[in-house]
Amino acid sequence: MRKLLIGATAIVVASGIALLPGVANAWWRGGYYGPGVIFVAPPPVYYAPPVIYAPPPVYAPPMAGGTCYAGAYICPLEQATPVGGGCSCPTNQGRAYGRAR
């Protein structure tokens, strides 16, 4: 009787182990998606930072060294004037007009 009880216990334990669910394969690694259709997972997407461009340089004509040449008169400029721009120097008879250099 004891051998019968041990045998029955072994059968119940073996059938219980056989009925336990196996390890689930939860990770799908690509491959066949359906019959005759191949589906491969897309590569990961990487986002690049936005490109920032420097503003273009501003063109300004060269400034004069601060001297106005008005014929026989040479005087310092009263206001900033580009090279070649018109300027004037004070004289005893009024103003003499010339070009900045």
URPETA-V764934 format. One record per residue. N is the residue number from 1. RES is the residue in one letter. NEAR is the number of other ideal C-beta (glycine too) atoms within 10 Angstrom. Layout:
N/RES/NEAR, N/RES/NEAR
This chain:
1/M/5, 2/R/6, 3/K/7, 4/L/8, 5/L/9, 6/I/10, 7/G/10, 8/A/10, 9/T/10, 10/A/10, 11/I/10, 12/V/10, 13/V/10, 14/A/10, 15/S/9, 16/G/9, 17/I/8, 18/A/7, 19/L/7, 20/L/6, 21/P/5, 22/G/5, 23/V/5, 24/A/6, 25/N/7, 26/A/5, 27/W/5, 28/W/9, 29/R/7, 30/G/10, 31/G/9, 32/Y/9, 33/Y/11, 34/G/7, 35/P/5, 36/G/6, 37/V/7, 38/I/9, 39/F/11, 40/V/9, 41/A/9, 42/P/7, 43/P/6, 44/P/5, 45/V/5, 46/Y/5, 47/Y/5, 48/A/5, 49/P/5, 50/P/5, 51/V/5, 52/I/5, 53/Y/5, 54/A/5, 55/P/5, 56/P/6, 57/P/6, 58/V/5, 59/Y/5, 60/A/7, 61/P/10, 62/P/8, 63/M/13, 64/A/20, 65/G/10, 66/G/13, 67/T/15, 68/C/23, 69/Y/16, 70/A/19, 71/G/10, 72/A/9, 73/Y/15, 74/I/13, 75/C/17, 76/P/11, 77/L/18, 78/E/12, 79/Q/5, 80/A/10, 81/T/19, 82/P/12, 83/V/12, 84/G/12, 85/G/15, 86/G/12, 87/C/23, 88/S/16, 89/C/20, 90/P/12, 91/T/13, 92/N/4, 93/Q/6, 94/G/8, 95/R/12, 96/A/18, 97/Y/13, 98/G/19, 99/R/14, 100/A/20, 101/R/16
